[in-house]
């Protein structure tokens, strides 16, 4: 049975076990389990759910764009997330590496029980902030931040809440738990149509 680790990655921690630049916080200080590897990445300045496994096929399934595993984020953005901005995220925006759209997106209240970020976000008294919950099924570099910026809502704080059916529920920042996981069923190749008989 594959091992699957759910980690609530804190802000300012790299999604890797070593740091070539040195001096930056890595997963090595949080997950003392040898032989596990990250399933996809989470930016250093983002927080939330990171999955790790010791199983190559499971890692590939969770990480690969073809799998379309949904990832849900809770983002504190600068400005008011009005209907027009949310509609644009649903319909899709054009980024420098192609179109991108939210599978679902909605305005939400600040999440209950949210831990403080260290350091806190920049605060400007004359500019309001709001929260949105957004689901994507891709994993391009800084995709959520670029999408919200494209509709005039720069992201100030980004927390990945879930990947597929796995969530941050009851998982404080910096802590992890192990859950059971099964390998995805192998897809059978499509049957080739029979060749016409030779005449």
C-alpha positions as CSV (number, residue, x, y, z in Angstrom):
1,X,0.0,0.0,0.0
2,X,1.5,3.4,-1.0
3,X,2.3,5.8,1.8
4,X,0.6,9.2,1.5
5,X,1.6,12.1,3.7
6,X,-0.6,15.2,4.0
7,X,1.3,18.3,5.1
8,X,0.1,21.8,5.9
9,X,3.1,23.7,4.4
10,X,3.7,27.0,6.1
11,X,4.6,30.3,4.4
12,X,8.2,30.7,3.4
13,X,9.1,27.0,3.3
14,X,10.3,25.4,0.0
15,X,8.5,22.4,-1.4
16,X,11.6,20.4,-1.4
17,X,14.0,18.6,1.0
18,X,17.2,20.4,0.1
19,X,18.1,24.0,-0.8
20,X,21.0,24.7,-3.2
21,X,21.0,28.4,-2.1
22,X,21.1,27.2,1.5
23,X,19.7,29.0,4.5
24,X,16.0,28.7,3.5
25,X,13.5,26.5,5.3
26,X,12.7,23.2,3.5
27,X,10.5,20.1,4.1
28,X,13.4,18.4,5.8
29,X,12.6,20.2,9.1
30,X,8.9,19.2,8.9
31,X,8.6,15.7,7.5
32,X,11.2,13.3,9.1
33,X,10.3,10.4,6.8
34,X,12.8,9.1,4.3
35,X,11.9,8.0,0.8
36,X,8.9,10.2,0.2
37,X,8.6,12.7,-2.7
38,X,6.4,15.7,-3.3
39,X,3.4,15.3,-5.6
40,X,3.5,18.7,-7.4
41,X,4.7,21.9,-5.9
42,X,3.5,24.8,-3.8
43,X,5.3,28.1,-4.1
44,X,7.4,29.3,-1.2
45,X,5.1,32.3,-0.6
46,X,2.0,30.0,-0.6
47,X,0.6,27.9,2.2
48,X,-1.5,24.8,2.6
49,X,-1.8,21.3,1.5
50,X,1.1,19.4,0.0
51,X,1.0,15.7,-0.7
52,X,4.0,13.4,-0.5
53,X,4.3,9.7,-1.3
54,X,6.8,6.9,-1.7
55,X,5.0,5.6,-4.8
56,X,6.1,6.7,-8.3
57,X,2.8,5.9,-10.1
58,X,0.7,7.7,-7.4
59,X,3.0,10.7,-7.5
60,X,2.8,10.8,-11.3
61,X,-1.1,10.5,-11.2
62,X,-1.5,13.3,-8.7
63,X,1.0,15.6,-10.4
64,X,0.4,15.1,-14.1
65,X,-1.8,17.6,-15.9
66,X,-3.6,14.9,-17.8
67,X,-5.0,13.5,-14.6
68,X,-7.0,16.7,-14.1
69,X,-6.9,16.3,-10.3
70,X,-8.8,19.3,-8.9
71,X,-7.0,21.7,-6.5
72,X,-9.0,24.2,-4.4
73,X,-7.4,27.4,-3.1
74,X,-8.6,30.0,-0.7
75,X,-7.1,33.4,-1.6
76,X,-7.2,36.8,0.1
77,X,-7.1,39.3,-2.7
78,X,-6.7,43.1,-2.9
79,X,-10.0,44.7,-3.8
80,X,-13.6,43.5,-3.9
81,X,-14.3,40.2,-5.6
82,X,-17.4,41.3,-7.4
83,X,-19.6,39.3,-9.8
84,X,-17.9,40.7,-12.9
85,X,-14.4,39.6,-11.7
86,X,-15.7,36.1,-10.7
87,X,-17.5,35.7,-14.0
88,X,-14.2,36.5,-15.9
89,X,-12.4,33.8,-13.8
90,X,-15.1,31.3,-14.7
91,X,-15.1,32.2,-18.4
92,X,-11.3,32.2,-18.6
93,X,-8.5,34.7,-18.9
94,X,-5.5,34.8,-21.2
95,X,-2.1,34.4,-19.5
96,X,1.2,34.5,-21.2
97,X,1.3,30.7,-21.4
98,X,-2.2,30.3,-22.7
99,X,-5.9,30.5,-21.5
100,X,-6.8,29.6,-18.0
101,X,-10.1,29.3,-16.2
102,X,-11.5,28.4,-12.8
103,X,-13.5,25.2,-12.6
104,X,-15.4,26.8,-9.8
105,X,-15.0,30.1,-8.0
106,X,-17.0,32.0,-5.4
107,X,-16.6,34.9,-2.9
108,X,-16.4,33.6,0.7
109,X,-16.0,35.0,4.2
110,X,-12.6,34.9,5.8
111,X,-12.1,31.2,6.6
112,X,-13.0,30.3,10.2
113,X,-10.1,29.2,12.4
114,X,-7.5,30.6,10.0
115,X,-4.0,30.7,11.5
116,X,-2.0,34.0,11.4
117,X,0.6,34.3,8.7
118,X,4.2,35.2,9.7
119,X,5.0,37.8,8.4
120,X,1.5,39.2,7.9
121,X,0.3,40.4,4.5
122,X,0.9,44.0,3.6
123,X,-2.0,46.1,4.7
124,X,-3.3,49.4,3.2
125,X,-6.1,51.1,5.1
126,X,-7.7,52.7,2.0
127,X,-7.8,49.4,-0.1
128,X,-10.3,46.7,1.0
129,X,-9.5,43.0,0.7
130,X,-11.8,40.0,0.2
131,X,-11.6,36.2,0.0
132,X,-12.4,33.8,-2.8
133,X,-12.4,30.1,-3.1
134,X,-11.2,28.9,-6.5
135,X,-10.7,25.4,-8.0
136,X,-8.5,24.6,-10.9
137,X,-7.6,21.3,-12.6
138,X,-4.2,22.4,-13.9
139,X,-0.9,23.2,-12.1
140,X,1.0,25.9,-14.1
141,X,3.5,28.1,-12.4
142,X,1.8,30.6,-10.1
143,X,-1.4,30.1,-12.0
144,X,-3.9,31.3,-9.4
145,X,-1.9,34.4,-8.6
146,X,-1.7,35.3,-12.3
147,X,-5.4,34.6,-12.9
148,X,-6.5,36.9,-10.0
149,X,-4.1,39.6,-11.1
150,X,-5.6,39.4,-14.7
151,X,-9.0,40.4,-13.3
152,X,-7.7,43.2,-11.1
153,X,-7.5,41.2,-7.8
154,X,-3.9,40.7,-6.8
155,X,-3.5,37.8,-4.4
156,X,-2.1,38.8,-1.0
157,X,-2.4,35.4,0.7
158,X,-2.8,32.0,-1.0
159,X,-3.8,28.8,0.8
160,X,-4.3,25.5,-0.9
161,X,-7.2,23.8,0.9
162,X,-7.6,20.6,-1.0
163,X,-6.2,18.3,-3.7
164,X,-8.8,15.8,-5.0
165,X,-10.5,14.4,-1.9
166,X,-7.7,15.2,0.5
167,X,-8.1,18.4,2.6
168,X,-6.4,20.5,5.3
169,X,-9.2,19.6,7.7
170,X,-7.8,19.5,11.3
171,X,-4.2,20.0,10.1
172,X,-2.4,23.0,11.7
173,X,0.4,24.6,9.8
174,X,3.7,22.7,9.9
175,X,2.0,19.5,10.9
176,X,1.3,16.3,8.9
177,X,-0.6,13.1,9.0
178,X,-0.5,9.9,7.0
179,X,-3.5,8.5,5.2
180,X,-4.2,5.4,3.2
181,X,-4.1,5.7,-0.6
182,X,-4.7,3.4,-3.5
183,X,-3.2,3.4,-6.9
184,X,-5.4,4.8,-9.7
185,X,-6.9,2.1,-11.9
186,X,-4.9,1.6,-15.1
187,X,-6.6,2.7,-18.2
188,X,-6.9,0.1,-20.8
189,X,-5.8,1.2,-24.3
190,X,-8.6,1.7,-26.7
191,X,-9.2,-1.4,-28.8
192,X,-8.0,-1.0,-32.4
193,X,-10.6,-1.4,-35.1
194,X,-10.3,-4.7,-37.0
195,X,-8.4,-4.5,-40.2
196,X,-10.5,-5.0,-43.3
197,X,-9.9,-8.3,-45.0
198,X,-7.4,-8.4,-47.9
199,X,-8.9,-9.0,-51.3
